[in-house]
Amino acid sequence: MTVKVRAHEERVEWVDATHAVVHVRQSPHDGLANAAVLKTLARTLRVGIGQLRMVRGFRGKSKVIEVD
């Protein structure tokens, strides 16, 4: 998954079944963008935020998120 920060709206664009581009409004400061990514993805997938776990990519634009 790829993250675009400081977007105009929060949304998820699916590239294929396993890769998405997540647009979030937050800036990458103090983990705010990571939290926004999980929230936006949970809303899109209609799962609880507790069912998502960031496996890799805590500091970069490319992330791996696991869904339980």
N, C-alpha and C positions, 0 to 999 in steps of 0.2 A: 504494500500500500504506500502511496505517496501522499504527502501532506502539503497543501498550499495554505500559508498563513496570511493573515490580514486580508481576507476575502470580503466581498460585499455581503455575501450570504453564506450560511452554513448549509452545505449539501454534500452528497456523495455521488460521484460519477463512476459507474462501473465500466472498467476497460474490458474485463472478461469475468468469468465466474469466480476467480480467486484474486483478482487485482482491482483496486479501486483508487481513485483520487479523491481525497477528502479535503474540502474547502472549509476552513474555520476562520472566524473573525479575530480570534485572539492572536497576540504576538507570542513568539517563542521565548517567554520570560518566566522564570520560576515554575516551569511545568504547566503553565496555563493552557498552552496550545495542546499539549498531550491530553489534558483533562477534557478539553473541548472536542478532540478527536474521538475519544471514547464515548462521550455523550452523544455526539452526532451519529456515530456509527451504531450505537445502541438504539437510538430512536429510529434509524433507517431499517435496521434488522428486526425491530420490535422485540428486543430482548432486554433484560435488565442490565444495567451497567456493571453489576457484579459478575455477570457471565462473560465479560470481556477481560482479557489480560494481555498487556503489552509484553511481548517476548523479547523483541529486539528493536532498536532504533529510538532509544530514549532521548538522544541528543541530535538526531538527524532528521531529514525529510522522508527517508525511506524507513518504514516500520513494519513489523510483523505482529499482528494481533491474533490471538487465539480465542476462539469462541467455545465455551463449555456447553 
